[in-house]
Every structure is written in C-alpha cells, then in structure tokens.
Amino acid sequence: MTTHRPVPASLDNPLYYLENMDILVAWVTDHHSDLLTAQERDRLAAYAALNTGPRALLTRMVMRTGDLFRADKLRYPELPVPAADAFKVLVQDGWLDNAPELSLDDLFRLFTLAELRPVFGPWLQQQGHLKSLGKAQMRERLAETLSAPRPLRGWLADLGDEQAPAVVQLQDMALFDRIRLMFFGNLRQSWTDFVLVELGVQQFEPVALTPESRAFHQREDVDRYLQMHQCRERLDAGEPAAKVWQDVPAPLDNPWLASRRDRLLLELGRQAERQGDKKLALQVWSASQHREARLKQLRLLERMKQFEEAWAIACHWQTRELSDAEAQGLSRLLKRLAAKVGQPRPTPAPVPDIQTVTVTLTKPDTGSVEWAALQHLATEEAPVFYVENTLINALFGLLCWPVIFKAMPGAFFHPFHIGPADLLREDFVSRRQPDFDRCFALLERGGYRQQILETFEHKQGIANPFVVWPVLSAELLGLAMDCIPAAHLDALFRRLLHNLKEHRSGFPDLIRFIPEAGATEVRYEMIEVKGPGDRLQDHQIRWLHFFARQGIPANVCYVRWQDREAIA
C-alpha cells in the first residue's frame, strides 16, 4: 500500500473530473486491492489504460443517473476526441452495450412524446385510441400488449437508421458502485460529491490510513453493506417490510457495519408500522441498538395497550445514560404509563430557573436583532462577541484535534474527509474514550491553553467539523480561556460529547467577557437574544437548564423595539 497523498485536480483543467475519478479509482485499487476479485482488478486496470477521450466519456456516463443513455444526448465539448470515436472504443472494449434490451418504461424514459407518437400513433388508431394521447396514457395502452423487453430496433423498426439514435448501456455499474462504496464508506454520496468538487479549495488533515484502520476488512463486509443498501432501497420503493426483513443480514461482528444494520432496522420498523405489521415493528426495534428505536418501541406498545410490558422496558431503560431528548421523551411516557399500571407517577427532576433580562432598543434600519443587542451590551471593559454555536465547538475541536482525526475502522476512507465518518454514531466516543480522557486531563492540569493555541496556529485553515475558521481569532480564543474556567469547559465538552448530533447546536448567540473582574467574580456570560415574537426552542432550553445546574452564567435577553413616534 502506497503512502502517496493524492493531489486533487484544479477546475482550470476542463477534464478535472477525470483527474479526480482517476484518483478515486487508483485509491481503491491501491488500498482495497485484497477486497477485489482478480476480474475486478483487471477491469479497473483496463479503465486506467483507456485513452483520455474514452475514459472521460465513460466517467461522465458513470456519474449520471441510471445505466441507459442516448448517444445523441451525451455532448461533452471538452472531450479531446469526437464522441463517436470514444463510443466505438467503449463498445469495442465491452464498457458499453450498443444493443441493450429495453423495457417499455425504458423506452418512454429515453424518448419524448414527439419522438414516440409517429412510431405508435398509427397502431393506437388501429386499436381505436386517439392518436393524440398523452405520454402516460400512451404507455398505459401499449403496456397492455407490448410489455416484453426488446432491442431499440425492435421498438422503432419503422424509423430509419438516421432517425433512430443509438441507445447504449453501461456494463460495469455494479463494479463502479462497489468502488464508490469503498471510497466514500457509503452509497449516499454520489460521484459528483467527489468528482465534480474543487477539492483544492479545502485543506484536509492528513490521516495515517492503514489496513487496520479500514472499515472493510474482508470482501464479505462490502457484500453485507451492499445487501443492506438493497434492503433500504426496497423499503423506499414500498416493498412490504416483512419481505425485506427476510433478507436483512444477521447481527454482524463488524461494529461499523452493525451500526448500519441498526439504522436499517430503525427504518424497517417504521415501514412495518405504517404497513400495519405492528408485531414486526416491535421485533425489529427490539433488535436495533439505534438510540431512536427504544422510544419508538415503547410508544407503539403504549398504543397497542401493552402497558405492563412498556412499563417494564421503560423502567429498565431509565437506568441507562440518556440524552436530553431521550430523557424528556421517556419521562413523558412514564407519566402516562404510571396511571395505566397502577404505579405512582415518577417525581420529575427539578427544573432550574432560566435567567432573563429585557431591553428596549431603537430598531436599526439594517442588521439583525442579535447585532443590535451586541452593540447595546458591549463596552470597552466588557467586549461582546457574536459566536452562537462556533466558540465552544471550536475550543473543543482545537483541544481534541488528534482524537477527532485518529485513524480508526469506519472513520476515514480517503484523504479528503472534513471529519470522521462515524462522528454521529453512538459509539464515536466510547471507541476513543482513553484518548478523550487524556485531552480532558489537560483541563485539570492546566495544559489545555497551550494545546488549543498551538493547534490554532499550526492547523490554521484545515477543515474540522467543529471549527469555523473565519469567526476565530487569537484574541477571541485568548479571552475565552482567560475568562471561562476550565471546570466550565470540562462540563460543556462532556455534554457536547454525550450527544454530538443534538448538542453541537443550541448555544446562546452572544458571549460577553469581563477580563478585569476579580478572580472570584463572574468573568463571562453567555446571552441568548430573542426579538419580539421569538421564543426559545427545545434544544436551547435544554442548554439553558444545563447552564443553570452547572453554575455557568447565562441568560436570555428579550429585545423590545422602542416606538419611534414616542422618541420624536
């Protein structure tokens, strides 16, 4: 395996997409050769050996949706050879089939009504139908008798060769989908997410990718992923959940694939419930470890009036560490279930007060309510910054940079990741717990400041899912670490890690620093700004309750606009 780091193409090159595709194919061939069959390796070698023109045309076709194309619709002026010449090479080398069998649906998808009417209009008239039928009606009438697939000439026999354009079919889409999966680590991302992006605009953190850090350790891992992807596509197409359930892989040893299976079961349960198969929905949600599955299972048991079973599961689940949203949903459900099973209602945890202040300001002609509040609150002795979700996330991202970019199975698949692919997975933290513990120890010992500032200096501009570089400055970071106690940062970071999906947002809009305050005085304050008619959202309320419980200074500033007529 080579350690060469590929350099992305520049958009100044009209064939930049081909350069990027070449990078992708070479990367998979180099890093996942053992997961490919000899035939697949030979095919990718044949791709790399194609001349530029045919290889560029093939890349364009792979990037498009589907595998059937009209040759006359594929116009790419940047090709260094005529498209017809490139087509001949691709047909000759087996990349394209120039006489594929077309279903009626294929035909109607590829050709317009104006092109189809001269072919089928006379036949429709003979059958007693109007020649002027719309496309959908025409297809419906033809489907009654002309459903068998056939080559294009079989459909358009009455047209001359010059009138009937060629239709070609890609022959290796399964291979290209397989290497797309091995490169991205998912099939959600399309070719255009890499091939048509000017990757040189971003800087990426170098990650030491080794065979041990791969998510796919054996070919069967790729096969299982593709199997689960097909199950999800079948669900999306409306196939009965019970039929799809038969083809879901058994529980997997690969933790990364197991989490994908958990998400598949979450969706399969949703579909089963929609289709009225409540028993199956309960079964698959019970088998899923996805954080949303348990609450869905309990709510369905409640609707089915299986209160005792729901109560037992809920009480057991309550003993586990839950996210705020889970705890809130479980608390509401337990209150409802208690009366059904003859148990006392759980005593709700005390809710701390949220500090508020109201200010009346002159409404500015331009700018947001947050900027108006900032200008009102800021003084030379107590500067105010508009940071919203950026500051605390950035401090965390800078402190824990080495952990975020640690090469682990299922985290990084190629050199162009903004952050780890498993960032929002349930086991993101547990798999890195010792590494996070070492970072948090710096907060206790006092070495965190140096680590954050050195990372800020040395990693400037490199993509990080927690760091928005344009809003950061050495002054802001310095003030933050001067004024926010390490114990508060520790509490904030730990809650952030408890549920990254939920907790990366909801932070107050503004932060005010009071650097000259005494050591025992409050030296900062976070401020959520709400204009007239605006209200706090649930995730903001949860953060504010957390601040109150932890003794972190925060309040909500309600802004009222002063009546201009009263001023006059």
Secondary structure, 3 states (H helix, E strand, C coil): CCCCCCCCCCCCCCCHHHHHHHHHHHHHHHHCHHHCCHHHHHHHHHHHHCCHHHHHHHHHHHHCCCCEEEHHHCCCCCCCCCHHHHHHHHHHCCCEECCCEECHHHHHHHCCHHHHHHHHHHHHHHCCCCCCCCHHHHHHHHHCCCCCCEEHHHHCCCCCCCCCCCEEEECCHHHHHHHHHHHHCCCCCCCHHHHCCCHHHCECCCCCCCHHHCCCCCHHHHHHHHHHHHHHHHHHCCCCHHHHHCCCCCCCCCHHHHHHHHHHHHHHHHHHHHCCCHHHHHHHHHHCCCCCHHHHHHHHHHHCCCHHHHHHHHHHHHCCCCCHHHHHHHHHHHHHHHHHHCCCCCCCCCCCCCCEEEEEECCCCCCCHHHHHHHHHCCCCCCEEECCCHHHHHHHHHHCHHHHCCCCCCCCCCCCCCCCCCCCCCCCCHHHHHHHHHHHHHHHHCCHHHHHHHHHHHCCCECECCECHHHCCHHHHHHHHHHCCHHHHHHHHHHHHHCHHHHCCCCCCEEEECCCCCCCCCCEEEEEEECCCCCCCHHHHHHHHHHHHHCCCEEEEEEEECCHHHHC
